[in-house]
Amino acid sequence: MSLAEQIKQKLEAALEPEFLELINESDLHKGHAGHDGSGESHYRLKVVSHEFSGCGRIERQRMVHKILGQEIKELIHALSIEAVAPEEFCTL
Amino acid sequence: MENVIFDRIKKDISENDVVLYMKGNAAFPQCGFSSLAVQVLSQLGVQFKDINVLEEAEMRQGIKDFTDWPTIPQLYVKGEFVGGSDIIREMYEAGELQQLLADKGVQAA
């Protein structure tokens, strides 16, 4: 299973998201220090989940990092997170 | 060791209205995410203290432990953690960062 699939699986299990998109942007960072040649170094995550309702921005990102856990964090160089609650989605 | 670093962080964020823990410095950011944070603060005309975590391994890990936040950059305003680069960008785009700075009495240069 690829790293992207592992990330998605963990998030889907924990957040029951209405929408989840994980974009691999590793190729955009070729030649940069964090680009390790694995092709799985830089990701952008967009996720909509009821779990985020009532939570502030800091808390949402902490939730995502906690779900992913240490082993995944060590494998990714960078993860941009857009964490949205369903009631906010229509305003995007 | 941790206490020494934590004491320095506490001192820096209490003595400076706006502090950015980043990779590189304001004149020469060494990571795209730190660069974005500098651009936003510069755009808002906010003076800030830049702390280059790449200069010290203890600070690079220490600020992550202090904030309980796994990534760099990290923005502090009036001693309070605001967020990393995603949150800085989101708040700036929504006008919330400008509001937060105004509410906290941080003057634009």
N, CA and C atoms of all chains as a GROMACS GRO file, in nm:
protein
  603
    1MET      N    1   0.085  -0.120   0.000
    1MET     CA    2   0.000   0.000   0.000
    1MET      C    3   0.088   0.124   0.000
    2SER      N    4   0.055   0.217  -0.087
    2SER     CA    5   0.137   0.339  -0.095
    2SER      C    6   0.114   0.425   0.028
    3LEU      N    7   0.204   0.518   0.049
    3LEU     CA    8   0.192   0.610   0.162
    3LEU      C    9   0.062   0.689   0.154
    4ALA      N   10   0.028   0.734   0.034
    4ALA     CA   11  -0.095   0.811   0.016
    4ALA      C   12  -0.217   0.729   0.058
    5GLU      N   13  -0.216   0.601   0.022
    5GLU     CA   14  -0.329   0.515   0.060
    5GLU      C   15  -0.337   0.496   0.211
    6GLN      N   16  -0.220   0.482   0.274
    6GLN     CA   17  -0.218   0.469   0.420
    6GLN      C   18  -0.274   0.594   0.487
    7ILE      N   19  -0.234   0.710   0.435
    7ILE     CA   20  -0.282   0.836   0.493
    7ILE      C   21  -0.433   0.846   0.479
    8LYS      N   22  -0.482   0.817   0.358
    8LYS     CA   23  -0.626   0.826   0.333
    8LYS      C   24  -0.702   0.731   0.423
    9GLN      N   25  -0.652   0.608   0.434
    9GLN     CA   26  -0.721   0.507   0.512
    9GLN      C   27  -0.734   0.550   0.660
   10LYS      N   28  -0.626   0.603   0.715
   10LYS     CA   29  -0.630   0.646   0.855
   10LYS      C   30  -0.730   0.759   0.874
   11LEU      N   31  -0.728   0.855   0.782
   11LEU     CA   32  -0.816   0.970   0.796
   11LEU      C   33  -0.961   0.931   0.776
   12GLU      N   34  -0.985   0.842   0.680
   12GLU     CA   35  -1.123   0.799   0.656
   12GLU      C   36  -1.180   0.726   0.776
   13ALA      N   37  -1.098   0.643   0.839
   13ALA     CA   38  -1.144   0.566   0.955
   13ALA      C   39  -1.175   0.659   1.073
   14ALA      N   40  -1.092   0.761   1.091
   14ALA     CA   41  -1.105   0.844   1.211
   14ALA      C   42  -1.202   0.960   1.194
   15LEU      N   43  -1.212   1.014   1.073
   15LEU     CA   44  -1.289   1.138   1.054
   15LEU      C   45  -1.423   1.117   0.982
   16GLU      N   46  -1.443   0.999   0.923
   16GLU     CA   47  -1.563   0.975   0.841
   16GLU      C   48  -1.593   1.097   0.754
   17PRO      N   49  -1.498   1.135   0.671
   17PRO     CA   50  -1.512   1.262   0.599
   17PRO      C   51  -1.619   1.260   0.489
   18GLU      N   52  -1.682   1.374   0.471
   18GLU     CA   53  -1.776   1.390   0.360
   18GLU      C   54  -1.700   1.410   0.230
   19PHE      N   55  -1.581   1.463   0.246
   19PHE     CA   56  -1.495   1.487   0.129
   19PHE      C   57  -1.350   1.474   0.173
   20LEU      N   58  -1.272   1.406   0.091
   20LEU     CA   59  -1.129   1.394   0.124
   20LEU      C   60  -1.049   1.391  -0.005
   21GLU      N   61  -0.955   1.482  -0.015
   21GLU     CA   62  -0.870   1.484  -0.134
   21GLU      C   63  -0.725   1.499  -0.087
   22LEU      N   64  -0.641   1.410  -0.135
   22LEU     CA   65  -0.500   1.417  -0.100
   22LEU      C   66  -0.422   1.432  -0.230
   23ILE      N   67  -0.359   1.546  -0.243
   23ILE     CA   68  -0.288   1.576  -0.367
   23ILE      C   69  -0.138   1.563  -0.343
   24ASN      N   70  -0.075   1.483  -0.427
   24ASN     CA   71   0.070   1.466  -0.417
   24ASN      C   72   0.139   1.578  -0.495
   25GLU      N   73   0.206   1.665  -0.423
   25GLU     CA   74   0.274   1.779  -0.487
   25GLU      C   75   0.425   1.762  -0.488
   26SER      N   76   0.468   1.639  -0.467
   26SER     CA   77   0.613   1.615  -0.452
   26SER      C   78   0.692   1.665  -0.573
   27ASP      N   79   0.636   1.646  -0.691
   27ASP     CA   80   0.709   1.685  -0.812
   27ASP      C   81   0.731   1.836  -0.822
   28LEU      N   82   0.647   1.912  -0.750
   28LEU     CA   83   0.663   2.058  -0.752
   28LEU      C   84   0.786   2.101  -0.673
   29HIS      N   85   0.838   2.009  -0.594
   29HIS     CA   86   0.947   2.045  -0.502
   29HIS      C   87   1.079   1.978  -0.540
   30LYS      N   88   1.090   1.938  -0.664
   30LYS     CA   89   1.214   1.876  -0.709
   30LYS      C   90   1.333   1.968  -0.686
   31GLY      N   91   1.440   1.912  -0.631
   31GLY     CA   92   1.560   1.993  -0.610
   31GLY      C   93   1.562   2.064  -0.476
   32HIS      N   94   1.446   2.070  -0.409
   32HIS     CA   95   1.437   2.131  -0.277
   32HIS      C   96   1.485   2.029  -0.174
   33ALA      N   97   1.533   2.079  -0.060
   33ALA     CA   98   1.595   1.992   0.040
   33ALA      C   99   1.504   1.877   0.085
   34GLY      N  100   1.374   1.904   0.094
   34GLY     CA  101   1.283   1.802   0.145
   34GLY      C  102   1.243   1.698   0.041
   35HIS      N  103   1.280   1.723  -0.084
   35HIS     CA  104   1.244   1.630  -0.191
   35HIS      C  105   1.344   1.515  -0.191
   36ASP      N  106   1.299   1.401  -0.137
   36ASP     CA  107   1.394   1.292  -0.110
   36ASP      C  108   1.398   1.188  -0.222
   37GLY      N  109   1.324   1.212  -0.331
   37GLY     CA  110   1.328   1.118  -0.442
   37GLY      C  111   1.226   1.006  -0.430
   38SER      N  112   1.156   0.999  -0.315
   38SER     CA  113   1.057   0.894  -0.295
   38SER      C  114   0.932   0.921  -0.378
   39GLY      N  115   0.915   1.047  -0.418
   39GLY     CA  116   0.792   1.084  -0.489
   39GLY      C  117   0.674   1.099  -0.394
   40GLU      N  118   0.701   1.087  -0.264
   40GLU     CA  119   0.593   1.098  -0.165
   40GLU      C  120   0.635   1.189  -0.049
   41SER      N  121   0.691   1.303  -0.083
   41SER     CA  122   0.745   1.391   0.022
   41SER      C  123   0.654   1.509   0.056
   42HIS      N  124   0.581   1.560  -0.044
   42HIS     CA  125   0.496   1.678  -0.022
   42HIS      C  126   0.351   1.647  -0.059
   43TYR      N  127   0.262   1.672   0.035
   43TYR     CA  128   0.120   1.648   0.010
   43TYR      C  129   0.036   1.768   0.049
   44ARG      N  130  -0.078   1.779  -0.018
   44ARG     CA  131  -0.178   1.878   0.022
   44ARG      C  132  -0.308   1.803   0.050
   45LEU      N  133  -0.365   1.829   0.165
   45LEU     CA  134  -0.486   1.759   0.207
   45LEU      C  135  -0.602   1.856   0.217
   46LYS      N  136  -0.714   1.816   0.155
   46LYS     CA  137  -0.839   1.890   0.175
   46LYS      C  138  -0.938   1.792   0.234
   47VAL      N  139  -0.992   1.823   0.349
   47VAL     CA  140  -1.082   1.728   0.414
   47VAL      C  141  -1.199   1.801   0.480
   48VAL      N  142  -1.318   1.747   0.456
   48VAL     CA  143  -1.440   1.802   0.515
   48VAL      C  144  -1.496   1.696   0.608
   49SER      N  145  -1.511   1.730   0.735
   49SER     CA  146  -1.562   1.632   0.831
   49SER      C  147  -1.640   1.700   0.942
   50HIS      N  148  -1.745   1.631   0.986
   50HIS     CA  149  -1.825   1.683   1.098
   50HIS      C  150  -1.743   1.688   1.226
   51GLU      N  151  -1.633   1.610   1.230
   51GLU     CA  152  -1.548   1.609   1.349
   51GLU      C  153  -1.485   1.747   1.374
   52PHE      N  154  -1.479   1.829   1.270
   52PHE     CA  155  -1.415   1.960   1.285
   52PHE      C  156  -1.512   2.066   1.337
   53SER      N  157  -1.642   2.034   1.335
   53SER     CA  158  -1.741   2.133   1.376
   53SER      C  159  -1.711   2.181   1.519
   54GLY      N  160  -1.712   2.310   1.536
   54GLY     CA  161  -1.690   2.367   1.669
   54GLY      C  162  -1.545   2.371   1.712
   55CYS      N  163  -1.455   2.324   1.626
   55CYS     CA  164  -1.313   2.326   1.661
   55CYS      C  165  -1.244   2.442   1.590
   56GLY      N  166  -1.149   2.499   1.657
   56GLY     CA  167  -1.070   2.607   1.597
   56GLY      C  168  -0.968   2.552   1.499
   57ARG      N  169  -0.901   2.641   1.429
   57ARG     CA  170  -0.805   2.600   1.327
   57ARG      C  171  -0.690   2.517   1.385
   58ILE      N  172  -0.639   2.562   1.498
   58ILE     CA  173  -0.525   2.492   1.558
   58ILE      C  174  -0.565   2.351   1.598
   59GLU      N  175  -0.682   2.340   1.660
   59GLU     CA  176  -0.731   2.210   1.707
   59GLU      C  177  -0.751   2.113   1.589
   60ARG      N  178  -0.802   2.163   1.478
   60ARG     CA  179  -0.827   2.077   1.360
   60ARG      C  180  -0.697   2.018   1.307
   61GLN      N  181  -0.596   2.103   1.297
   61GLN     CA  182  -0.469   2.053   1.245
   61GLN      C  183  -0.406   1.954   1.342
   62ARG      N  184  -0.421   1.982   1.472
   62ARG     CA  185  -0.368   1.889   1.571
   62ARG      C  186  -0.437   1.754   1.560
   63MET      N  187  -0.569   1.755   1.533
   63MET     CA  188  -0.643   1.629   1.516
   63MET      C  189  -0.585   1.548   1.401
   64VAL      N  190  -0.562   1.615   1.288
   64VAL     CA  191  -0.511   1.544   1.169
   64VAL      C  192  -0.372   1.485   1.199
   65HIS      N  193  -0.288   1.564   1.262
   65HIS     CA  194  -0.152   1.515   1.292
   65HIS      C  195  -0.156   1.397   1.388
   66LYS      N  196  -0.248   1.405   1.484
   66LYS     CA  197  -0.258   1.297   1.583
   66LYS      C  198  -0.305   1.167   1.514
   67ILE      N  199  -0.399   1.181   1.423
   67ILE     CA  200  -0.450   1.063   1.351
   67ILE      C  201  -0.339   0.999   1.267
   68LEU      N  202  -0.261   1.082   1.202
   68LEU     CA  203  -0.156   1.028   1.114
   68LEU      C  204  -0.046   0.959   1.193
   69GLY      N  205  -0.019   1.012   1.312
   69GLY     CA  206   0.079   0.945   1.398
   69GLY      C  207   0.222   0.971   1.356
   70GLN      N  208   0.312   0.934   1.443
   70GLN     CA  209   0.453   0.965   1.427
   70GLN      C  210   0.515   0.900   1.304
   71GLU      N  211   0.479   0.773   1.278
   71GLU     CA  212   0.548   0.702   1.170
   71GLU      C  213   0.520   0.764   1.034
   72ILE      N  214   0.399   0.813   1.015
   72ILE     CA  215   0.368   0.876   0.887
   72ILE      C  216   0.431   1.014   0.880
   73LYS      N  217   0.428   1.086   0.991
   73LYS     CA  218   0.487   1.221   0.991
   73LYS      C  219   0.634   1.216   0.955
   74GLU      N  220   0.700   1.111   0.999
   74GLU     CA  221   0.844   1.102   0.970
   74GLU      C  222   0.870   1.072   0.822
   75LEU      N  223   0.771   1.015   0.754
   75LEU     CA  224   0.790   0.980   0.613
   75LEU      C  225   0.758   1.096   0.519
   76ILE      N  226   0.670   1.188   0.566
   76ILE     CA  227   0.636   1.300   0.479
   76ILE      C  228   0.719   1.419   0.519
   77HIS      N  229   0.765   1.494   0.422
   77HIS     CA  230   0.840   1.616   0.455
   77HIS      C  231   0.743   1.729   0.486
   78ALA      N  232   0.636   1.738   0.408
   78ALA     CA  233   0.544   1.851   0.426
   78ALA      C  234   0.402   1.811   0.392
   79LEU      N  235   0.309   1.857   0.477
   79LEU     CA  236   0.167   1.832   0.454
   79LEU      C  237   0.090   1.960   0.479
   80SER      N  238   0.030   2.013   0.373
   80SER     CA  239  -0.058   2.128   0.390
   80SER      C  240  -0.197   2.077   0.420
   81ILE      N  241  -0.262   2.137   0.518
   81ILE     CA  242  -0.391   2.086   0.562
   81ILE      C  243  -0.498   2.194   0.551
   82GLU      N  244  -0.606   2.160   0.481
   82GLU     CA  245  -0.725   2.244   0.478
   82GLU      C  246  -0.835   2.162   0.542
   83ALA      N  247  -0.868   2.194   0.665
   83ALA     CA  248  -0.965   2.114   0.741
   83ALA      C  249  -1.093   2.194   0.760
   84VAL      N  250  -1.202   2.144   0.701
   84VAL     CA  251  -1.326   2.221   0.693
   84VAL      C  252  -1.441   2.142   0.755
   85ALA      N  253  -1.529   2.211   0.825
   85ALA     CA  254  -1.651   2.147   0.876
   85ALA      C  255  -1.759   2.156   0.768
   86PRO      N  256  -1.851   2.057   0.763
   86PRO     CA  257  -1.950   2.052   0.654
   86PRO      C  258  -2.029   2.181   0.638
   87GLU      N  259  -2.067   2.244   0.749
   87GLU     CA  260  -2.150   2.365   0.741
   87GLU      C  261  -2.074   2.483   0.680
   88GLU      N  262  -1.941   2.472   0.673
   88GLU     CA  263  -1.862   2.581   0.614
   88GLU      C  264  -1.835   2.556   0.466
   89PHE      N  265  -1.863   2.437   0.420
   89PHE     CA  266  -1.817   2.394   0.288
   89PHE      C  267  -1.878   2.478   0.176
   90CYS      N  268  -2.005   2.514   0.192
   90CYS     CA  269  -2.073   2.587   0.085
   90CYS      C  270  -2.016   2.727   0.068
   91THR      N  271  -1.944   2.775   0.170
   91THR     CA  272  -1.891   2.911   0.158
   91THR      C  273  -1.754   2.914   0.092
   92LEU      N  274  -1.700   2.796   0.062
   92LEU     CA  275  -1.566   2.794   0.003
   92LEU      C  276  -1.568   2.838  -0.143
   93MET      N  277   1.805   2.091   2.966
   93MET     CA  278   1.818   2.152   2.834
   93MET      C  279   1.685   2.208   2.787
   94GLU      N  280   1.581   2.126   2.805
   94GLU     CA  281   1.450   2.168   2.760
   94GLU      C  282   1.407   2.297   2.831
   95ASN      N  283   1.436   2.305   2.959
   95ASN     CA  284   1.395   2.422   3.035
   95ASN      C  285   1.465   2.549   2.986
   96VAL      N  286   1.591   2.534   2.948
   96VAL     CA  287   1.666   2.650   2.898
   96VAL      C  288   1.601   2.702   2.769
   97ILE      N  289   1.570   2.609   2.679
   97ILE     CA  290   1.507   2.647   2.552
   97ILE      C  291   1.368   2.705   2.577
   98PHE      N  292   1.290   2.638   2.661
   98PHE     CA  293   1.155   2.687   2.690
   98PHE      C  294   1.160   2.827   2.750
   99ASP      N  295   1.257   2.851   2.839
   99ASP     CA  296   1.270   2.984   2.901
   99ASP      C  297   1.302   3.089   2.796
  100ARG      N  298   1.386   3.052   2.700
  100ARG     CA  299   1.419   3.148   2.593
  100ARG      C  300   1.298   3.178   2.507
  101ILE      N  301   1.220   3.073   2.476
  101ILE     CA  302   1.100   3.093   2.395
  101ILE      C  303   1.003   3.185   2.470
  102LYS      N  304   0.983   3.156   2.598
  102LYS     CA  305   0.891   3.238   2.678
  102LYS      C  306   0.936   3.384   2.681
  103LYS      N  307   1.066   3.402   2.692
  103LYS     CA  308   1.120   3.538   2.696
  103LYS      C  309   1.096   3.608   2.561
  104ASP      N  310   1.128   3.538   2.452
  104ASP     CA  311   1.112   3.598   2.318
  104ASP      C  312   0.967   3.634   2.288
  105ILE      N  313   0.875   3.544   2.323
  105ILE     CA  314   0.735   3.572   2.286
  105ILE      C  315   0.670   3.671   2.381
  106SER      N  316   0.733   3.695   2.499
  106SER     CA  317   0.676   3.797   2.588
  106SER      C  318   0.736   3.934   2.560
  107GLU      N  319   0.859   3.936   2.508
  107GLU     CA  320   0.924   4.065   2.485
  107GLU      C  321   0.898   4.121   2.345
  108ASN      N  322   0.847   4.037   2.256
  108ASN     CA  323   0.820   4.082   2.119
  108ASN      C  324   0.673   4.056   2.084
  109ASP      N  325   0.609   4.159   2.028
  109ASP     CA  326   0.466   4.146   1.993
  109ASP      C  327   0.443   4.032   1.894
  110VAL      N  328   0.529   4.026   1.793
  110VAL     CA  329   0.511   3.926   1.688
  110VAL      C  330   0.643   3.850   1.668
  111VAL      N  331   0.636   3.719   1.683
  111VAL     CA  332   0.757   3.637   1.666
  111VAL      C  333   0.727   3.526   1.565
  112LEU      N  334   0.817   3.509   1.471
  112LEU     CA  335   0.802   3.402   1.373
  112LEU      C  336   0.920   3.305   1.384
  113TYR      N  337   0.890   3.184   1.426
  113TYR     CA  338   0.991   3.077   1.424
  113TYR      C  339   0.990   3.019   1.284
  114MET      N  340   1.104   3.021   1.218
  114MET     CA  341   1.106   2.988   1.076
  114MET      C  342   1.238   2.922   1.036
  115LYS      N  343   1.238   2.869   0.914
  115LYS     CA  344   1.361   2.815   0.856
  115LYS      C  345   1.424   2.924   0.771
  116GLY      N  346   1.546   2.962   0.804
  116GLY     CA  347   1.608   3.077   0.742
  116GLY      C  348   1.569   3.202   0.819
  117ASN      N  349   1.596   3.319   0.761
  117ASN     CA  350   1.554   3.442   0.827
  117ASN      C  351   1.464   3.522   0.734
  118ALA      N  352   1.414   3.634   0.785
  118ALA     CA  353   1.315   3.712   0.709
  118ALA      C  354   1.372   3.755   0.573
  119ALA      N  355   1.501   3.786   0.570
  119ALA     CA  356   1.562   3.830   0.444
  119ALA      C  357   1.584   3.714   0.348
  120PHE      N  358   1.604   3.596   0.404
  120PHE     CA  359   1.635   3.481   0.319
  120PHE      C  360   1.572   3.353   0.377
  121PRO      N  361   1.441   3.339   0.358
  121PRO     CA  362   1.374   3.217   0.406
  121PRO      C  363   1.428   3.095   0.332
  122GLN      N  364   1.439   2.984   0.403
  122GLN     CA  365   1.496   2.863   0.339
  122GLN      C  366   1.394   2.752   0.322
  123CYS      N  367   1.267   2.789   0.317
  123CYS     CA  368   1.162   2.691   0.296
  123CYS      C  369   1.040   2.767   0.245
  124GLY      N  370   0.967   2.708   0.154
  124GLY     CA  371   0.852   2.775   0.093
  124GLY      C  372   0.746   2.816   0.194
  125PHE      N  373   0.728   2.734   0.298
  125PHE     CA  374   0.623   2.761   0.396
  125PHE      C  375   0.664   2.879   0.486
  126SER      N  376   0.792   2.884   0.522
  126SER     CA  377   0.842   2.998   0.600
  126SER      C  378   0.837   3.125   0.515
  127SER      N  379   0.869   3.109   0.388
  127SER     CA  380   0.868   3.222   0.296
  127SER      C  381   0.728   3.283   0.286
  128LEU      N  382   0.628   3.196   0.281
  128LEU     CA  383   0.489   3.243   0.273
  128LEU      C  384   0.453   3.324   0.397
  129ALA      N  385   0.495   3.276   0.513
  129ALA     CA  386   0.463   3.345   0.638
  129ALA      C  387   0.527   3.484   0.639
  130VAL      N  388   0.652   3.492   0.593
  130VAL     CA  389   0.722   3.621   0.588
  130VAL      C  390   0.650   3.716   0.492
  131GLN      N  391   0.608   3.662   0.377
  131GLN     CA  392   0.538   3.745   0.277
  131GLN      C  393   0.410   3.804   0.334
  132VAL      N  394   0.335   3.721   0.407
  132VAL     CA  395   0.208   3.769   0.464
  132VAL      C  396   0.235   3.880   0.565
  133LEU      N  397   0.329   3.858   0.655
  133LEU     CA  398   0.358   3.959   0.757
  133LEU      C  399   0.412   4.087   0.694
  134SER      N  400   0.494   4.072   0.592
  134SER     CA  401   0.549   4.189   0.524
  134SER      C  402   0.438   4.266   0.453
  135GLN      N  403   0.349   4.190   0.390
  135GLN     CA  404   0.236   4.250   0.319
  135GLN      C  405   0.151   4.333   0.416
  136LEU      N  406   0.138   4.284   0.539
  136LEU     CA  407   0.057   4.354   0.639
  136LEU      C  408   0.135   4.467   0.705
  137GLY      N  409   0.262   4.478   0.671
  137GLY     CA  410   0.344   4.584   0.729
  137GLY      C  411   0.372   4.565   0.877
  138VAL      N  412   0.376   4.440   0.919
  138VAL     CA  413   0.396   4.408   1.060
  138VAL      C  414   0.545   4.384   1.087
  139GLN      N  415   0.595   4.448   1.191
  139GLN     CA  416   0.733   4.421   1.232
  139GLN      C  417   0.733   4.295   1.317
  140PHE      N  418   0.830   4.208   1.293
  140PHE     CA  419   0.834   4.085   1.372
  140PHE      C  420   0.977   4.042   1.397
  141LYS      N  421   0.991   3.963   1.503
  141LYS     CA  422   1.122   3.905   1.532
  141LYS      C  423   1.128   3.769   1.464
  142ASP      N  424   1.228   3.749   1.380
  142ASP     CA  425   1.244   3.620   1.313
  142ASP      C  426   1.346   3.536   1.388
  143ILE      N  427   1.311   3.413   1.414
  143ILE     CA  428   1.404   3.322   1.481
  143ILE      C  429   1.428   3.203   1.390
  144ASN      N  430   1.553   3.189   1.350
  144ASN     CA  431   1.591   3.084   1.254
  144ASN      C  432   1.618   2.953   1.328
  145VAL      N  433   1.527   2.858   1.314
  145VAL     CA  434   1.543   2.732   1.388
  145VAL      C  435   1.653   2.644   1.328
  146LEU      N  436   1.694   2.676   1.206
  146LEU     CA  437   1.799   2.594   1.145
  146LEU      C  438   1.936   2.620   1.208
  147GLU      N  439   1.944   2.730   1.283
  147GLU     CA  440   2.073   2.763   1.346
  147GLU      C  441   2.101   2.677   1.468
  148GLU      N  442   1.994   2.617   1.523
  148GLU     CA  443   2.011   2.541   1.647
  148GLU      C  444   1.917   2.421   1.649
  149ALA      N  445   1.974   2.304   1.659
  149ALA     CA  446   1.892   2.183   1.664
  149ALA      C  447   1.799   2.184   1.786
  150GLU      N  448   1.848   2.239   1.899
  150GLU     CA  449   1.768   2.240   2.021
  150GLU      C  450   1.644   2.327   2.004
  151MET      N  451   1.660   2.439   1.933
  151MET     CA  452   1.546   2.527   1.911
  151MET      C  453   1.449   2.467   1.810
  152ARG      N  454   1.504   2.400   1.710
  152ARG     CA  455   1.420   2.339   1.606
  152ARG      C  456   1.324   2.238   1.670
  153GLN      N  457   1.376   2.157   1.762
  153GLN     CA  458   1.289   2.061   1.830
  153GLN      C  459   1.213   2.128   1.945
  154GLY      N  460   1.282   2.221   2.013
  154GLY     CA  461   1.224   2.284   2.132
  154GLY      C  462   1.095   2.358   2.104
  155ILE      N  463   1.091   2.431   1.992
  155ILE     CA  464   0.969   2.508   1.962
  155ILE      C  465   0.854   2.414   1.928
  156LYS      N  466   0.887   2.300   1.866
  156LYS     CA  467   0.781   2.201   1.835
  156LYS      C  468   0.722   2.144   1.964
  157ASP      N  469   0.810   2.116   2.060
  157ASP     CA  470   0.763   2.061   2.188
  157ASP      C  471   0.687   2.167   2.268
  158PHE      N  472   0.740   2.290   2.267
  158PHE     CA  473   0.679   2.398   2.345
  158PHE      C  474   0.535   2.424   2.300
  159THR      N  475   0.517   2.432   2.168
  159THR     CA  476   0.385   2.464   2.112
  159THR      C  477   0.297   2.339   2.101
  160ASP      N  478   0.358   2.222   2.105
  160ASP     CA  479   0.289   2.098   2.070
  160ASP      C  480   0.237   2.108   1.928
  161TRP      N  481   0.328   2.142   1.839
  161TRP     CA  482   0.294   2.164   1.697
  161TRP      C  483   0.411   2.109   1.616
  162PRO      N  484   0.383   2.020   1.518
  162PRO     CA  485   0.493   1.943   1.458
  162PRO      C  486   0.572   2.012   1.348
  163THR      N  487   0.529   2.132   1.307
  163THR     CA  488   0.592   2.191   1.188
  163THR      C  489   0.642   2.333   1.211
  164ILE      N  490   0.723   2.378   1.121
  164ILE     CA  491   0.776   2.514   1.113
  164ILE      C  492   0.726   2.572   0.981
  165PRO      N  493   0.684   2.696   0.970
  165PRO     CA  494   0.694   2.804   1.068
  165PRO      C  495   0.586   2.800   1.177
  166GLN      N  496   0.609   2.881   1.280
  166GLN     CA  497   0.511   2.900   1.386
  166GLN      C  498   0.505   3.048   1.420
  167LEU      N  499   0.384   3.100   1.422
  167LEU     CA  500   0.364   3.243   1.449
  167LEU      C  501   0.307   3.265   1.588
  168TYR      N  502   0.371   3.354   1.662
  168TYR     CA  503   0.321   3.396   1.793
  168TYR      C  504   0.288   3.545   1.789
  169VAL      N  505   0.171   3.581   1.841
  169VAL     CA  506   0.133   3.722   1.855
  169VAL      C  507   0.100   3.747   2.001
  170LYS      N  508   0.169   3.842   2.061
  170LYS     CA  509   0.149   3.877   2.202
  170LYS      C  510   0.152   3.752   2.291
  171GLY      N  511   0.249   3.668   2.265
  171GLY     CA  512   0.269   3.551   2.350
  171GLY      C  513   0.176   3.434   2.323
  172GLU      N  514   0.089   3.449   2.222
  172GLU     CA  515  -0.007   3.343   2.196
  172GLU      C  516   0.020   3.280   2.059
  173PHE      N  517   0.014   3.146   2.054
  173PHE     CA  518   0.036   3.075   1.928
  173PHE      C  519  -0.082   3.098   1.833
  174VAL      N  520  -0.052   3.144   1.713
  174VAL     CA  521  -0.157   3.170   1.614
  174VAL      C  522  -0.173   3.053   1.518
  175GLY      N  523  -0.060   2.998   1.471
  175GLY     CA  524  -0.069   2.884   1.380
  175GLY      C  525   0.056   2.869   1.295
  176GLY      N  526   0.048   2.772   1.203
  176GLY     CA  527   0.154   2.748   1.107
  176GLY      C  528   0.117   2.811   0.974
  177SER      N  529   0.184   2.769   0.867
  177SER     CA  530   0.168   2.840   0.740
  177SER      C  531   0.027   2.827   0.681
  178ASP      N  532  -0.038   2.711   0.696
  178ASP     CA  533  -0.175   2.698   0.643
  178ASP      C  534  -0.269   2.796   0.713
  179ILE      N  535  -0.257   2.801   0.846
  179ILE     CA  536  -0.347   2.887   0.924
  179ILE      C  537  -0.316   3.034   0.897
  180ILE      N  538  -0.188   3.068   0.885
  180ILE     CA  539  -0.151   3.206   0.854
  180ILE      C  540  -0.214   3.248   0.721
  181ARG      N  541  -0.203   3.160   0.621
  181ARG     CA  542  -0.258   3.192   0.489
  181ARG      C  543  -0.411   3.203   0.493
  182GLU      N  544  -0.475   3.104   0.556
  182GLU     CA  545  -0.622   3.105   0.565
  182GLU      C  546  -0.673   3.230   0.636
  183MET      N  547  -0.608   3.263   0.748
  183MET     CA  548  -0.653   3.379   0.826
  183MET      C  549  -0.629   3.508   0.750
  184TYR      N  550  -0.517   3.515   0.680
  184TYR     CA  551  -0.487   3.635   0.601
  184TYR      C  552  -0.590   3.652   0.490
  185GLU      N  553  -0.622   3.542   0.420
  185GLU     CA  554  -0.717   3.550   0.309
  185GLU      C  555  -0.856   3.587   0.357
  186ALA      N  556  -0.889   3.546   0.481
  186ALA     CA  557  -1.022   3.576   0.536
  186ALA      C  558  -1.025   3.711   0.608
  187GLY      N  559  -0.912   3.778   0.615
  187GLY     CA  560  -0.906   3.906   0.686
  187GLY      C  561  -0.897   3.890   0.837
  188GLU      N  562  -0.886   3.763   0.883
  188GLU     CA  563  -0.886   3.739   1.028
  188GLU      C  564  -0.753   3.772   1.094
  189LEU      N  565  -0.647   3.758   1.018
  189LEU     CA  566  -0.515   3.787   1.076
  189LEU      C  567  -0.502   3.938   1.103
  190GLN      N  568  -0.548   4.016   1.006
  190GLN     CA  569  -0.548   4.160   1.022
  190GLN      C  570  -0.628   4.199   1.146
  191GLN      N  571  -0.744   4.134   1.161
  191GLN     CA  572  -0.832   4.162   1.274
  191GLN      C  573  -0.766   4.125   1.407
  192LEU      N  574  -0.703   4.007   1.407
  192LEU     CA  575  -0.636   3.961   1.529
  192LEU      C  576  -0.526   4.058   1.571
  193LEU      N  577  -0.447   4.104   1.474
  193LEU     CA  578  -0.339   4.198   1.504
  193LEU      C  579  -0.396   4.329   1.557
  194ALA      N  580  -0.505   4.375   1.495
  194ALA     CA  581  -0.568   4.500   1.540
  194ALA      C  582  -0.625   4.483   1.682
  195ASP      N  583  -0.692   4.369   1.705
  195ASP     CA  584  -0.751   4.343   1.836
  195ASP      C  585  -0.644   4.339   1.945
  196LYS      N  586  -0.528   4.288   1.909
  196LYS     CA  587  -0.421   4.274   2.008
  196LYS      C  588  -0.336   4.401   2.016
  197GLY      N  589  -0.372   4.499   1.938
  197GLY     CA  590  -0.303   4.627   1.947
  197GLY      C  591  -0.166   4.628   1.882
  198VAL      N  592  -0.145   4.541   1.784
  198VAL     CA  593  -0.017   4.540   1.712
  198VAL      C  594  -0.026   4.642   1.598
  199GLN      N  595   0.065   4.737   1.601
  199GLN     CA  596   0.062   4.843   1.500
  199GLN      C  597   0.135   4.798   1.374
  200ALA      N  598   0.075   4.827   1.261
  200ALA     CA  599   0.146   4.805   1.134
  200ALA      C  600   0.250   4.916   1.118
  201ALA      N  601   0.360   4.880   1.055
  201ALA     CA  602   0.470   4.977   1.041
  201ALA      C  603   0.430   5.086   0.943
   0.00000   0.00000   0.00000
